[in-house]
Amino acid sequence: MKLGFIGLGIMGKPMSKNLIKAGHELVVFDVNKSAIDELVVAGAIAAKSGADVASQCDTIITMLPNSPHIHSAVFGENGIAETAKAGTVLIDMSSIDPVVSKNMGAQLEEKGIEMLDAPVSGGEPKAVDGTLSVMVGGKKDLFDKYYDILMNMASSVVYVGELGSGNVAKLANQIVVAVNIAAVAEALTFAKKAGTDPELVYQAIRGGLAGSTVMDVKAPMMLEGNYKPGFRIELHIKDLNNALNAAHSINSPVPLTAQMMEVMQFLKSEGHDKDDHDSIVKYYEKIAGTSIVKEK
């Protein structure tokens, strides 16, 4: 199938490569020309703009940093909406404010353009190996039609509900992940401060009720002092900001989310915004005056 793909960053680049590997013809665009060149080498067709993509494709996938970026890519100068024909389908896989998804969908519907919001979870490693989790909002018949294409980039694709529901699910995911990482960091720092080896504590509790995917992925990284980004603090700040805005708009209290935002803002002020979100442990190490990194 011929597909457009806009946004070839840390996530979009490997996702688009997986679509090419699955046999799809891809027309790609990004503001970073070197990213386009890399995809052309992989077999994609280069486009000059979002409008150029839309003039060639009636199914377009977007993977961009935040709400303003996707709005500009669709409705800005040389954007998708300039040339997209009635019947075009936009699958936005960016993680944005669900209110923005709904508003964009309503505007596009006036032009006869359909939209799904399909944000992902899993970070760069799962984008590379094609095992992302995708949460999809929009019309169920559209979901059914594009399920197989989404599965070319994922191991799990789940329909959540009407347009915007995908991003609601993603924000819920980001709340849980942030609080879970913080709980692991807090517990291991407590263990170290109490004079017990935090690695042995991790091994002791990981098989019980406290165990989780987050613990098994992030605890070893914390103990190694490995903060190489799979998902950066600055991106988690963006997601929590969207979660706070969405929650406040519907009067849904999110006190743990607010607390995690302040922890991450501290880390940003300390210059850790480009680090992986496992660097939340640095906050606990700072206030406890200790480090859980294993001695070598």
BAVEXKE-24196 format. One record per residue (C-alpha): residue in three letters; x, y, z negated; residue number from 1. Coordinates in steps of 0.05 Angstrom, whole numbers, plus 32768, in hexadecimal, padded with zeros to 4 digits. Layout:
<ketor ala <X Y Z> NUM>
...
end
This chain:
<ketor met <8000 8000 8000> 1>
<ketor lys <8018 8047 800F> 2>
<ketor leu <801E 806E 7FCE> 3>
<ketor gly <8035 80B3 7FBA> 4>
<ketor phe <8060 80BB 7F7C> 5>
<ketor ile <8070 80FF 7F5D> 6>
<ketor gly <809F 8103 7F21> 7>
<ketor leu <80E0 80DC 7F25> 8>
<ketor gly <80FB 80E7 7EDF> 9>
<ketor ile <8112 80B6 7EA9> 10>
<ketor met <80D1 808F 7EAF> 11>
<ketor gly <80B8 809F 7EF5> 12>
<ketor lys <80F7 808A 7F19> 13>
<ketor pro <80F8 8041 7F01> 14>
<ketor met <80AC 803D 7F07> 15>
<ketor ser <80AE 8053 7F50> 16>
<ketor lys <80E7 8022 7F5E> 17>
<ketor asn <80BC 7FE9 7F43> 18>
<ketor leu <8084 7FFD 7F72> 19>
<ketor ile <80B5 7FF9 7FAD> 20>
<ketor lys <80CC 7FB5 7F94> 21>
<ketor ala <8083 7F9F 7F94> 22>
<ketor gly <807F 7FAF 7FDE> 23>
<ketor his <805C 7FF3 7FDD> 24>
<ketor glu <806F 802B 800D> 25>
<ketor leu <8080 8067 7FE2> 26>
<ketor val <8080 80B1 7FF2> 27>
<ketor val <80A4 80D6 7FBA> 28>
<ketor phe <80B0 811C 7FA1> 29>
<ketor asp <80D4 813B 7F66> 30>
<ketor val <80F2 8180 7F58> 31>
<ketor asn <8135 815B 7F4F> 32>
<ketor lys <814E 814C 7F96> 33>
<ketor ser <8181 8119 7F7E> 34>
<ketor ala <8149 80EF 7F61> 35>
<ketor ile <8125 80F0 7FA4> 36>
<ketor asp <8166 80DC 7FC7> 37>
<ketor glu <816E 80A1 7F97> 38>
<ketor leu <8127 8089 7FA7> 39>
<ketor val <8133 8091 7FF2> 40>
<ketor val <816F 8062 7FEB> 41>
<ketor ala <813F 8031 7FC8> 42>
<ketor gly <8110 8035 8004> 43>
<ketor ala <80E1 8070 7FF6> 44>
<ketor ile <80CD 80A8 8025> 45>
<ketor ala <80E0 80EE 800E> 46>
<ketor ala <80AC 8125 800B> 47>
<ketor lys <80B7 8170 8006> 48>
<ketor ser <8080 817F 7FD4> 49>
<ketor gly <8043 8164 7FB1> 50>
<ketor ala <8019 817E 7FEA> 51>
<ketor asp <8045 8158 801B> 52>
<ketor val <803A 8118 7FF2> 53>
<ketor ala <7FEF 8123 7FF3> 54>
<ketor ser <7FEE 812F 803E> 55>
<ketor gln <800B 80E9 8048> 56>
<ketor cys <7FEA 80C0 8010> 57>
<ketor asp <7FA4 80B6 7FF5> 58>
<ketor thr <7FBD 8096 7FB5> 59>
<ketor ile <7FEE 80C0 7F8C> 60>
<ketor ile <8010 80AF 7F4A> 61>
<ketor thr <802C 80E7 7F1E> 62>
<ketor met <805D 80DF 7EE5> 63>
<ketor leu <806E 8123 7EC8> 64>
<ketor pro <8084 813E 7E84> 65>
<ketor asn <8046 8162 7E6A> 66>
<ketor ser <8003 8183 7E78> 67>
<ketor pro <801E 81C3 7E9A> 68>
<ketor his <804A 819B 7EC9> 69>
<ketor ile <8012 816E 7EE2> 70>
<ketor his <7FE2 81A8 7EE8> 71>
<ketor ser <8015 81CE 7F12> 72>
<ketor ala <8025 8190 7F3C> 73>
<ketor val <7FDB 8188 7F4D> 74>
<ketor phe <7FC0 81CF 7F51> 75>
<ketor gly <7FFF 81FA 7F59> 76>
<ketor glu <801F 8213 7F99> 77>
<ketor asn <802F 81D9 7FC8> 78>
<ketor gly <8009 81AD 7F98> 79>
<ketor ile <7FE2 816D 7FA4> 80>
<ketor ala <7F9E 8190 7FA8> 81>
<ketor glu <7FB4 81BB 7FE3> 82>
<ketor thr <7FB4 8181 8014> 83>
<ketor ala <7F92 8146 7FF0> 84>
<ketor lys <7F56 812C 8017> 85>
<ketor ala <7F13 8118 7FFA> 86>
<ketor gly <7F1A 80D0 7FE2> 87>
<ketor thr <7F61 80D9 7FC9> 88>
<ketor val <7F6F 80B9 7F86> 89>
<ketor leu <7F9F 80D8 7F54> 90>
<ketor ile <7FBC 80A9 7F1F> 91>
<ketor asp <7FDD 80D5 7EEB> 92>
<ketor met <800C 80AB 7EC0> 93>
<ketor ser <8027 80E7 7E9A> 94>
<ketor ser <801A 80ED 7E4F> 95>
<ketor ile <7FF2 812D 7E48> 96>
<ketor asp <7FB9 814C 7E21> 97>
<ketor pro <7F79 8124 7E2F> 98>
<ketor val <7F51 8165 7E34> 99>
<ketor val <7F7E 817A 7E6E> 100>
<ketor ser <7F72 8136 7E90> 101>
<ketor lys <7F26 8140 7E8B> 102>
<ketor asn <7F29 8187 7EA5> 103>
<ketor met <7F56 8174 7EE0> 104>
<ketor gly <7F28 813A 7EF1> 105>
<ketor ala <7EEC 8168 7EF3> 106>
<ketor gln <7F10 8199 7F21> 107>
<ketor leu <7F28 8162 7F4F> 108>
<ketor glu <7EE3 8142 7F53> 109>
<ketor glu <7ECA 8182 7F72> 110>
<ketor lys <7EFA 8174 7FAC> 111>
<ketor gly <7EE6 812B 7FB1> 112>
<ketor ile <7F26 8114 7F90> 113>
<ketor glu <7F23 80DC 7F5B> 114>
<ketor met <7F52 80D8 7F1F> 115>
<ketor leu <7F6A 80A5 7EEC> 116>
<ketor asp <7F94 80B7 7EAF> 117>
<ketor ala <7FC4 807E 7EA2> 118>
<ketor pro <7FFB 8090 7E71> 119>
<ketor val <802F 805C 7E5E> 120>
<ketor ser <8053 8042 7E21> 121>
<ketor gly <8096 801E 7E1E> 122>
<ketor gly <80CB 8051 7E2F> 123>
<ketor glu <8102 804C 7E63> 124>
<ketor pro <8116 8003 7E56> 125>
<ketor lys <80CF 7FEA 7E65> 126>
<ketor ala <80C8 8019 7EA0> 127>
<ketor val <8107 7FFA 7EBD> 128>
<ketor asp <80F1 7FB1 7EB4> 129>
<ketor gly <80A8 7FBF 7EC6> 130>
<ketor thr <808A 7FAC 7E83> 131>
<ketor leu <8068 7FED 7E6F> 132>
<ketor ser <8026 7FF0 7E4C> 133>
<ketor val <7FF4 801B 7E71> 134>
<ketor met <7FB5 8039 7E53> 135>
<ketor val <7F82 804F 7E88> 136>
<ketor gly <7F47 807F 7E87> 137>
<ketor gly <7F17 808D 7EC0> 138>
<ketor lys <7EE2 8069 7EE9> 139>
<ketor lys <7EE4 801D 7EDE> 140>
<ketor asp <7EDF 800E 7F28> 141>
<ketor leu <7F1D 8038 7F35> 142>
<ketor phe <7F41 8014 7EFD> 143>
<ketor asp <7F2F 7FD1 7F1C> 144>
<ketor lys <7F46 7FE8 7F60> 145>
<ketor tyr <7F8B 7FFF 7F48> 146>
<ketor tyr <7F97 7FCC 7F12> 147>
<ketor asp <7FC7 7FA3 7F3C> 148>
<ketor ile <7FF0 7FE0 7F50> 149>
<ketor leu <7FF7 7FF5 7F08> 150>
<ketor met <800C 7FAF 7EF5> 151>
<ketor asn <8047 7FB6 7F25> 152>
<ketor met <8064 7FE5 7EF0> 153>
<ketor ala <8049 7FC4 7EB1> 154>
<ketor ser <803C 7F86 7E88> 155>
<ketor ser <7FFB 7FA2 7E6B> 156>
<ketor val <7FC7 7FCE 7E8C> 157>
<ketor val <7F89 7FDB 7E61> 158>
<ketor tyr <7F4A 8002 7E72> 159>
<ketor val <7F38 8031 7E38> 160>
<ketor gly <7EFB 8058 7E51> 161>
<ketor glu <7EE9 8098 7E75> 162>
<ketor leu <7F1C 80CA 7E91> 163>
<ketor gly <7F48 80E4 7E58> 164>
<ketor ser <7F43 80A4 7E30> 165>
<ketor gly <7F86 808C 7E49> 166>
<ketor asn <7FA8 80C8 7E2B> 167>
<ketor val <7F80 80C1 7DEA> 168>
<ketor ala <7F9B 807A 7DE5> 169>
<ketor lys <7FE2 8092 7DF4> 170>
<ketor leu <7FDF 80C7 7DBF> 171>
<ketor ala <7FC4 8094 7D8D> 172>
<ketor asn <8000 8068 7DA0> 173>
<ketor gln <8031 80A1 7D95> 174>
<ketor ile <8014 80B0 7D51> 175>
<ketor val <801C 8068 7D3B> 176>
<ketor val <8063 8063 7D58> 177>
<ketor ala <807B 80A3 7D36> 178>
<ketor val <805F 8090 7CF2> 179>
<ketor asn <8079 8049 7CF9> 180>
<ketor ile <80C0 805F 7D0A> 181>
<ketor ala <80BE 808F 7CCF> 182>
<ketor ala <80A7 8058 7CA0> 183>
<ketor val <80E0 802A 7CB7> 184>
<ketor ala <8112 8062 7CAF> 185>
<ketor glu <80F8 8075 7C6A> 186>
<ketor ala <80F8 802D 7C52> 187>
<ketor leu <813E 801E 7C69> 188>
<ketor thr <8159 805F 7C4D> 189>
<ketor phe <8138 804E 7C0B> 190>
<ketor ala <8159 8009 7C0C> 191>
<ketor lys <819E 8028 7C18> 192>
<ketor lys <8194 805B 7BE1> 193>
<ketor ala <817F 8023 7BB2> 194>
<ketor gly <81C1 7FFF 7BC0> 195>
<ketor thr <81A4 7FC7 7BEB> 196>
<ketor asp <81BC 7FB7 7C31> 197>
<ketor pro <8188 7FD6 7C60> 198>
<ketor glu <8196 7FA3 7C96> 199>
<ketor leu <8187 7F69 7C66> 200>
<ketor val <8148 7F8D 7C51> 201>
<ketor tyr <8133 7F93 7C9A> 202>
<ketor gln <813F 7F48 7CA4> 203>
<ketor ala <8118 7F38 7C65> 204>
<ketor ile <80D9 7F60 7C76> 205>
<ketor arg <80D5 7F5C 7CC2> 206>
<ketor gly <80B1 7F18 7CC1> 207>
<ketor gly <807B 7F30 7C91> 208>
<ketor leu <8042 7F61 7C95> 209>
<ketor ala <8072 7F9C 7C9B> 210>
<ketor gly <8090 7F7F 7CDB> 211>
<ketor ser <8080 7FA2 7D1C> 212>
<ketor thr <809A 7FAC 7D63> 213>
<ketor val <80B2 7FF1 7D4E> 214>
<ketor met <80D9 7FD4 7D14> 215>
<ketor asp <80FB 7F9F 7D3F> 216>
<ketor val <810E 7FD1 7D74> 217>
<ketor lys <8121 800E 7D4A> 218>
<ketor ala <813E 7FF1 7D09> 219>
<ketor pro <817A 7FD1 7D2D> 220>
<ketor met <8187 8012 7D52> 221>
<ketor met <8185 803A 7D11> 222>
<ketor leu <81B5 8009 7CEF> 223>
<ketor glu <81E5 800E 7D2A> 224>
<ketor gly <81E1 805A 7D2C> 225>
<ketor asn <81C8 8053 7D74> 226>
<ketor tyr <819F 8090 7D88> 227>
<ketor lys <81A4 8087 7DD4> 228>
<ketor pro <8161 809D 7DEE> 229>
<ketor gly <812D 806D 7E06> 230>
<ketor phe <80FA 80A1 7DF0> 231>
<ketor arg <8114 80E5 7DDB> 232>
<ketor ile <80FF 810D 7D9E> 233>
<ketor glu <80ED 8148 7DCB> 234>
<ketor leu <80BB 811C 7DF1> 235>
<ketor his <809C 8102 7DB1> 236>
<ketor ile <8095 814A 7D99> 237>
<ketor lys <806F 8158 7DD9> 238>
<ketor asp <8040 811D 7DCD> 239>
<ketor leu <8033 812E 7D85> 240>
<ketor asn <8025 8176 7D98> 241>
<ketor asn <7FF1 815C 7DC9> 242>
<ketor ala <7FD5 812E 7D93> 243>
<ketor leu <7FCF 8167 7D62> 244>
<ketor asn <7FAD 8194 7D96> 245>
<ketor ala <7F7C 815D 7DAA> 246>
<ketor ala <7F6D 814A 7D62> 247>
<ketor his <7F61 8192 7D4D> 248>
<ketor ser <7F32 819E 7D87> 249>
<ketor ile <7F04 8166 7D6D> 250>
<ketor asn <7F0F 8173 7D22> 251>
<ketor ser <7F33 8131 7D17> 252>
<ketor pro <7F65 8137 7CDD> 253>
<ketor val <7FAB 811B 7CED> 254>
<ketor pro <7FD6 812B 7CB0> 255>
<ketor leu <800B 80F6 7CBE> 256>
<ketor thr <8012 8110 7D06> 257>
<ketor ala <801D 8156 7CEB> 258>
<ketor gln <8052 813D 7CBB> 259>
<ketor met <8076 8118 7CF2> 260>
<ketor met <8075 8156 7D1D> 261>
<ketor glu <809B 817C 7CE6> 262>
<ketor val <80CE 8143 7CDF> 263>
<ketor met <80DA 8145 7D2A> 264>
<ketor gln <80DF 8191 7D2A> 265>
<ketor phe <8115 818A 7CF5> 266>
<ketor leu <813B 8159 7D21> 267>
<ketor lys <8134 8188 7D5C> 268>
<ketor ser <8151 81C1 7D32> 269>
<ketor glu <818C 8194 7D21> 270>
<ketor gly <8199 8187 7D6B> 271>
<ketor his <817C 8141 7D70> 272>
<ketor asp <8144 8150 7DA1> 273>
<ketor lys <8167 8128 7DD8> 274>
<ketor asp <8172 80EC 7DAB> 275>
<ketor asp <8145 80AF 7DA8> 276>
<ketor his <810B 80B4 7D77> 277>
<ketor asp <812E 8081 7D4A> 278>
<ketor ser <8157 80BE 7D35> 279>
<ketor ile <811D 80CD 7D06> 280>
<ketor val <8149 80A7 7CD5> 281>
<ketor lys <8179 80E2 7CD6> 282>
<ketor tyr <8144 810B 7CB2> 283>
<ketor tyr <8141 80D8 7C7A> 284>
<ketor glu <818C 80D1 7C77> 285>
<ketor lys <8192 811C 7C71> 286>
<ketor ile <8161 8125 7C38> 287>
<ketor ala <8179 80E6 7C14> 288>
<ketor gly <81C3 80F6 7C1D> 289>
<ketor thr <81D6 80B2 7C38> 290>
<ketor ser <81DC 808B 7C79> 291>
<ketor ile <81C1 8046 7C8B> 292>
<ketor val <81F1 803C 7CC5> 293>
<ketor lys <8218 7FFC 7CBD> 294>
<ketor glu <8262 8004 7CAE> 295>
<ketor lys <828F 7FE7 7CE4> 296>
end
